[in-house]
Amino acid sequence: MSEKNVLSQEEIDALLQSVDQVENEDSTSTQDNPPVDKAALENLEEPLIPSTETIENTAVSFKESEVKTLNFSSPDRIVKGKLPVLERIYDRAVRSFAANIYQLTAKDFEIKQNQLQIIKHREFMESLPNPILIGIYKFKPLRGKGAILFDSTFVYDLVDYYFGGSSQFLAQKDRTDFTATELRVMEVVTTKLIADLVSAWKPLIQLDIVKFSDETNPQLVNLSEPEELLLVVQCSLDFGKETGAFYFVLPYSMVEPIKEQLELGASRPEDEIDPNWVKSLKEELMEVELTISSTMAYTESTLGSVISWQVGDFLPMEMKEIVTLDVEGTPGFTASVGTANDKRAIKIIKNISY
């Protein structure tokens, strides 16, 4: 062996020192992590790794406590979106009804319509006061029954105005029922509202609304199953000191066959013209009153002559045989002057076109 392959004494000491340090570190690690006692592991009551059966039982327990049962027969899962056409139908009916209220009471009341509410039958009936006038109707050819409700404030105050009162006193909310006179007046009111409803529904479907029964206790009314959904629109009428309300109520199942038509308004393009709106606007325009005028004769004079005029002076004028008929100040027709039925009259000859 050559001298080049032999370590010096200093190198040997350094190597031995490094080996001692490694052994000390291993000894410390062994003390921190003592050896596992196999006998102790065998005596454990439960294994460290759970069995498949334990995992399944835990999963079932979690599902039963956290997951809600879904009833596929409930309409809750199918009611989505709004029914804009239905709200417009009610809006049209309410506008006509306001005019009828004016004819009955000679008072111009403002009726405010709230948004469509979808609520369970049981919850809605429990929220109503007692008494409340409930008219139940069949909306043929739709299946099922709907209702129109008037709260006691609406009934008391409207009947008061109907007989010439001014609703100076608050409605008697402690009463338990309505009088025969109040029911008779409300029958007249309801008849007009039903006619307005039929007219409002006509562009969509021709309804025959037939009365089924009357009720004043909401707990005795069964339009549908307690958990079935109702489509409710509330309208408020301000009587001054207090506000009365009436409701349109239809079961969801009743309008389900025509649901697509009631949702149609949500997808209608903004630039599409509603023919019913055009027809209504045209009818309203036809009722506008206009002022018609015509100059039968005229003459010219000087300022000095006009200043010198006195009561009793005669002004020579030549009547024109052909005159211009103005509509709101705009020439619209050419006409001739004459008489009809012993009265001065104008006969239209032709239209003036622009």
C-alpha positions in Angstrom: 0.0 0.0 0.0 1.4 3.3 -0.9 1.7 6.2 1.4 -0.9 8.2 -0.6 -3.7 5.7 0.4 -2.9 5.9 4.2 -5.0 8.5 6.3 -3.2 10.8 8.6 -3.9 10.7 12.3 -5.8 14.0 12.2 -8.1 12.7 9.4 -8.8 9.5 11.4 -9.7 11.5 14.6 -12.1 13.7 12.5 -13.8 10.7 11.0 -14.3 9.0 14.4 -15.8 12.2 15.8 -18.4 12.4 13.0 -19.4 8.8 13.6 -19.9 9.5 17.3 -22.2 12.4 16.5 -24.4 10.3 14.2 -24.8 7.6 16.9 -25.8 10.2 19.5 -28.5 11.6 17.2 -29.9 8.1 16.6 -30.0 7.4 20.3 -31.9 10.7 21.0 -34.5 9.8 18.2 -35.1 6.4 19.7 -35.8 7.9 23.1 -38.4 10.3 21.7 -40.2 7.5 19.8 -40.3 4.4 22.0 -40.9 1.1 20.3 -44.5 0.0 19.7 -45.8 -2.5 22.1 -47.4 -5.2 20.0 -49.3 -6.8 22.9 -50.9 -3.4 23.7 -52.1 -3.1 20.2 -53.7 -6.6 20.3 -55.6 -5.6 23.5 -57.3 -2.5 22.0 -61.2 -2.7 22.1 -61.6 -0.8 18.8 -59.2 -1.0 15.8 -57.4 2.0 14.7 -58.8 1.6 11.1 -62.6 1.5 11.2 -64.4 -1.4 9.4 -66.6 -1.0 6.3 -69.7 -1.6 8.4 -68.8 1.3 10.8 -68.3 3.7 7.9 -71.7 2.8 6.3 -73.5 3.3 9.7 -71.9 6.7 10.1 -72.9 7.7 6.6 -76.5 6.6 7.2 -76.7 8.5 10.5 -75.5 11.7 8.8 -78.0 11.5 6.0 -81.0 11.0 8.3 -80.1 14.1 10.3 -79.0 16.4 7.5 -81.0 15.5 4.4 -84.6 16.7 3.9 -87.1 14.4 2.3 -88.3 15.6 -1.2 -92.0 15.1 -2.0 -92.3 14.9 -5.8 -96.1 15.4 -5.6 -95.7 18.8 -4.0 -96.1 21.8 -6.3 -93.3 23.6 -4.5 -90.8 22.1 -6.9 -92.5 23.3 -10.1 -93.4 26.9 -9.3 -90.8 29.1 -10.9 -90.7 32.6 -12.2 -93.6 35.1 -12.4 -96.9 35.2 -14.2 -96.8 38.7 -15.7 -99.9 38.2 -17.9 -102.0 37.3 -14.9 -100.9 40.5 -13.1 -101.8 42.5 -16.2 -105.3 40.9 -16.4 -105.9 41.9 -12.8 -104.6 45.4 -13.4 -107.1 45.8 -16.3 -109.9 44.5 -14.2 -109.0 46.8 -11.3 -109.0 49.9 -13.6 -112.5 49.1 -14.8 -113.6 48.4 -11.2 -112.4 51.8 -10.0 -114.7 53.4 -12.6 -117.6 51.3 -11.4 -116.9 52.3 -7.8 -117.1 55.9 -8.8 -120.5 55.4 -10.4 -121.8 53.7 -7.2 -120.4 56.2 -4.7 -119.6 59.4 -6.7 -116.2 59.3 -5.1 -112.9 58.9 -7.0 -111.0 56.3 -5.0 -107.5 55.1 -5.9 -107.0 51.4 -6.0 -103.4 50.1 -5.5 -102.6 46.6 -6.7 -99.8 44.6 -5.0 -97.6 42.0 -6.6 -98.7 38.5 -7.1 -98.1 36.4 -4.0 -97.7 32.6 -4.1 -98.6 31.1 -0.7 -99.9 27.9 0.8 -103.7 27.6 1.3 -103.4 26.9 5.0 -101.0 29.8 5.6 -103.2 32.3 3.7 -106.4 31.3 5.3 -104.8 31.5 8.8 -103.6 35.1 8.0 -107.1 36.4 7.2 -109.3 38.3 9.8 -112.8 37.1 10.8 -115.2 38.2 9.5 -114.2 38.6 5.9 -116.6 38.4 2.9 -115.6 35.5 0.7 -117.3 34.7 -2.6 -116.4 31.4 -4.0 -116.7 31.0 -7.8 -116.2 28.4 -10.6 -114.1 29.8 -13.4 -115.4 27.6 -16.3 -113.8 26.0 -18.3 -110.9 26.0 -15.8 -111.2 23.2 -13.2 -111.5 24.0 -9.5 -112.8 27.0 -7.6 -111.4 30.5 -7.0 -112.4 33.2 -4.7 -112.8 37.0 -4.3 -112.4 38.3 -0.8 -113.4 41.7 0.7 -112.2 42.6 4.2 -114.5 44.1 6.8 -113.1 47.6 6.4 -113.8 47.6 2.7 -117.4 46.4 3.2 -118.3 48.8 6.0 -116.8 51.9 4.4 -118.0 51.2 0.8 -121.5 50.6 2.0 -121.3 53.9 4.0 -120.3 55.8 0.9 -122.9 54.0 -1.2 -125.7 55.4 1.0 -124.2 59.0 0.9 -122.0 58.8 4.0 -118.4 60.0 4.2 -116.8 57.3 6.4 -116.2 59.7 9.3 -116.1 56.9 11.8 -113.7 53.9 11.8 -115.2 50.6 10.8 -116.7 48.5 13.6 -114.0 45.9 13.7 -115.5 44.1 16.7 -118.5 42.9 14.7 -118.8 39.2 14.0 -120.9 39.3 10.8 -122.3 41.4 8.1 -125.9 42.7 7.9 -128.3 41.8 5.1 -128.1 45.3 3.7 -124.3 45.2 3.5 -124.4 41.8 1.8 -127.0 43.1 -0.7 -124.8 46.1 -1.6 -121.7 44.0 -1.9 -123.6 41.7 -4.2 -124.1 44.6 -6.6 -120.4 45.5 -6.2 -119.2 42.0 -6.8 -121.4 41.6 -9.9 -119.6 44.6 -11.5 -116.2 43.2 -10.5 -117.0 39.8 -12.0 -118.0 41.5 -15.3 -114.7 43.4 -15.2 -112.8 40.2 -14.6 -114.5 38.4 -17.5 -113.7 41.3 -19.8 -110.1 41.4 -18.6 -109.6 37.6 -19.2 -111.3 37.7 -22.6 -108.1 38.3 -24.7 -106.6 35.1 -23.2 -109.6 32.9 -22.5 -113.4 33.3 -22.4 -114.4 32.6 -18.8 -117.8 31.9 -17.4 -117.6 32.9 -13.7 -120.4 31.2 -11.8 -121.1 31.8 -8.1 -120.7 28.7 -5.9 -121.2 29.9 -2.3 -120.5 32.7 0.2 -118.6 32.5 3.5 -117.5 34.9 6.2 -115.2 32.6 8.2 -111.9 31.8 6.4 -111.4 28.7 8.4 -114.4 27.1 6.7 -113.2 27.7 3.2 -111.5 24.9 1.3 -110.5 25.9 -2.2 -107.8 23.2 -2.3 -105.7 21.0 -0.1 -104.1 22.8 2.9 -100.6 22.5 1.4 -101.5 23.4 -2.1 -100.3 26.8 -3.4 -102.6 29.7 -4.1 -102.0 32.7 -6.4 -103.1 35.7 -4.4 -103.2 39.4 -5.6 -104.2 42.0 -2.9 -105.7 45.3 -3.9 -106.0 48.2 -1.4 -108.5 51.1 -1.5 -107.8 54.2 0.5 -111.0 55.5 2.2 -109.2 58.4 3.9 -108.9 57.4 7.6 -108.4 53.8 6.9 -107.7 51.4 4.0 -109.8 48.5 2.8 -108.6 45.5 0.8 -109.9 42.9 -1.5 -108.2 39.8 -2.9 -108.2 37.7 -6.1 -107.4 34.1 -5.2 -106.9 31.2 -7.6 -105.4 27.7 -6.8 -102.2 27.1 -8.7 -103.5 23.9 -10.1 -106.4 25.8 -11.7 -104.2 27.9 -13.9 -101.5 25.3 -14.6 -103.1 24.2 -17.9 -102.7 27.8 -19.2 -99.4 28.5 -17.3 -97.4 29.0 -20.5 -99.8 31.7 -21.8 -99.6 33.5 -18.4 -95.8 33.4 -18.6 -95.7 34.6 -22.2 -95.3 38.2 -21.3 -91.9 37.6 -19.7 -90.4 36.5 -23.0 -92.2 39.0 -25.3 -89.7 41.2 -27.2 -89.7 44.8 -26.2 -90.4 46.0 -29.7 -93.5 43.8 -30.1 -96.7 45.8 -30.1 -99.6 44.4 -28.0 -102.7 44.5 -30.3 -105.0 44.7 -27.3 -103.1 47.8 -26.0 -103.4 49.4 -29.5 -107.2 48.7 -29.6 -107.7 50.1 -26.1 -105.7 53.3 -27.0 -107.7 53.8 -30.2 -111.0 53.5 -28.3 -109.8 56.1 -25.7 -108.7 58.5 -28.5 -112.1 58.2 -30.1 -113.7 59.7 -26.9 -111.5 62.9 -27.0 -113.6 66.1 -27.3 -112.5 68.6 -30.0 -113.4 72.2 -30.6 -114.8 72.9 -34.1 -114.8 76.5 -35.4 -115.3 78.4 -38.7 -115.1 82.1 -39.8 -118.5 82.8 -41.4 -117.7 86.4 -42.5 -115.0 89.0 -42.2 -114.2 92.6 -43.3 -111.2 94.9 -43.2 -111.1 98.4 -41.6 -108.7 101.0 -40.5 -107.6 101.7 -37.0 -109.3 105.1 -37.1 -112.6 103.6 -38.1 -112.5 101.0 -35.4 -111.8 103.6 -32.8 -114.8 105.6 -34.0 -117.3 102.7 -33.8 -120.2 103.1 -31.4 -123.0 101.0 -30.2 -125.6 100.6 -32.9 -123.3 101.1 -35.8 -123.7 98.7 -38.8 -120.8 97.0 -40.4 -121.3 95.9 -43.9 -120.0 92.4 -44.5 -120.3 89.9 -47.2 -121.2 86.3 -46.1 -119.0 83.7 -47.7 -120.6 80.8 -49.4 -117.6 78.5 -48.9 -115.9 78.5 -45.5 -113.0 76.6 -43.9 -113.9 74.4 -40.9 -111.1 74.4 -38.3 -110.5 71.4 -35.9 -108.7 72.7 -32.7 -107.5 75.7 -34.8 -106.2 73.6 -37.7 -108.0 73.7 -41.1 -109.6 70.4 -41.6 -112.5 70.7 -44.0 -114.0 72.9 -46.7 -117.7 73.5 -46.2 -120.7 75.5 -47.5 -123.0 77.6 -45.3 -126.7 77.0 -45.3 -129.7 76.0 -43.1 -131.0 72.6 -41.8 -134.1 72.1 -39.6 -134.6 75.9 -39.4 -131.0 76.4 -38.1 -127.8 77.7 -39.6 -125.7 74.8 -40.6 -122.5 73.8 -42.5 -122.3 71.1 -45.1 -118.8 69.5 -45.5 -117.6 69.5 -49.1 -114.2 67.9 -48.9 -111.3 67.2 -46.5 -108.2 69.3 -46.4 -105.2 66.9 -46.7 -101.6 67.8 -45.9 
